[in-house]
């Protein structure tokens, strides 16, 4: 029996997934939630095998909810079910800890297969995003220019940010004004499609930035 928690803020989606799960003898629905924070709470309380996770939810988005579940309930696999199929969203979900990525146009059979796969420890993706996954896997893990969309100065700021420096510390290090650093960090967040410093730092450290300066408070 595979236990499943559904996290989606759209009632119709939850109803459809509930109907699908309840008609299958090998799946058991242990809860439904409409916010990311509730998804984390119920994942800890219920310890489901799989959380079917929407990405656009109130209070806490699906990326952060996935990241927190991976930390506090590592035995639970998160299967993303979303409307978005762009590479950037896929990468963010994978980095957050998702074990599968499906689009909401997936068939019932595809959803069931994906739930079964991630529950068994496999990783599964929608066919339309599989090419992006293969490209990621065949790219060198830490290449010389991991963020080509950033200017040299923005990359320098990101490197310092990933090393743990505050905006004031970065400004002092580069001998620039605090306003300039604030503008640069805002540009970095927009180009990387992240919501703030923590997510930007995690992406940067995944690519090897910041580490040469050691851990900073």
Secondary structure, DSSP 8 states (H G I E B T S, - for coil): -EEEEEE-S-HHHHHHHHHHHHT-TTEEEEEEESBHHHHHHHHHHH--SEEEE-SS-BSS-HHHHHHHHHHH-TTSEEEEEES---HHHHHHHHHHT-SEEEETT--HHHHHHHHHHHHTT--EE-HHHHHHHHHHHTS-SS-TTS-TTS-HHHHHHHHHHHTT--HHHHHHHHT--HHHHHHHHHHHHHHHT-SSHHHHHHHHHHTTTTGGG----
